[in-house]
Amino acid sequence: MLGPMTTSRRERAEALGSTLKAARQHAGLSMEEVAEYLELPVEVLARVERGVMVPTIPTLTRLCVLLKLDPDALPDLPELSD
């Protein structure tokens, strides 16, 4: 019998990044516009969207506000830090 399937941290980060990217595109915002709002380099936002990097809680909060996302609707989050 198989045990419960677990999702790796990387898979969760990729799911989060994909959700954030889709929301940004749906909002009609460029990566440059979002990065400027967040006061982050575009490269950092790109890494978040690819699931290579997980945003901090304050950054994720600001993304949710900008993109009008309900944080409770986001995929299971990998370990986040303040």
N, C-alpha and C positions, 0 to 999 in steps of 0.2 A: 504494500500500500504506500502511496506517495504522501509525503507530508505537505503542509501548506506551502504554497508558492510564495516566495519572498521576492521583493523587488529590491534590486541593489541601489545603493546611493547614487551611482552614476545614472541608472535608468530613471530614477526619480528626478535627478537634476535635469536630464534631457527632456522629460515630460514637462517640467516646470518651464524650462527655456522655450520649448515649442509653444506652450500656452501663452507665454508672454509675447513671443514673436507674433503669433496669430492675432493677439489683442492689439498690438502696436500697428500691424498692417490694417486691421479692421478700423482702427481709429484714423487711418490715413496719415500716420506720422512716420517720418524717416528715422533711421537710427541716430542720425546727427541731432535731430530735434529732441529726441528722448534723452540722449546722452547730455546734451546741453542743459536740459531741465534738471537732470540728476546731478549735474556738475561732475560727470565721469568722462573719461576718455571713451571714444567710440569703440575702441578695442575691448574694453571691459564689458560694455553692453553686448558686443558680439559674442564674447565668451560665455556670458550668461545665457544668451539665446541659443547657443549651441549646446548648453549643458556642461560646459567645461568648468564653469565657475558658478557658485551659488551666491546670490546677493545676500548682503546683510539684512537683518530685519528692518532697519530704517530705510534702506534702499528699496526693499520689496514693498514696504508700506507706501512709499512715494510713487512707485510704479503702479500700484493698485489704484491710488488716487488719480493719477494722470490718465490711466487707461480704463478707469471706471470698472475695475474688477473687484468682485467680492472675494476677499482673501479665503473665505471658507469654501469657495468653489474651486480653488486651485488644487492641482494634484497633490498627493501626499508629498510633503516636503522632506528633502534630505536635512541633515542636521544644519541648523542655521545658527549664526552667532550674532550677538548685538554689536 
